[in-house]
Amino acid sequence: MRRVGRSSDFLRAAWPAFLVAALASGLLIALFDPARAPLPSALAGWHPRAIDSLLFLSLWLACWAAGALSLWLFARRPAGAGDVFEERDEERDDAVE
């Protein structure tokens, strides 16, 4: 099995995070209008599309961080630690033979 610890592998988390952030921000934008929502005073004068963009970028960063952390933790498994999917593959291979 190939190690996932290289920095380029963390970029693999960016595309799924983009898709999840797009869906989540689309849902939040459809449910809440930033022009009517109570906002912190720092965001009070911002255009609603700028707030939507900030929401999307924040969600993308949060989703990417969760995916990258999962990849990092998966790569740091102790040697010989079993994997649920590996065990299922071995059981399936034994059943086929």
Order of alpha helices (4+ residues) and beta strands (2+ residues): alpha-alpha-alpha-alpha
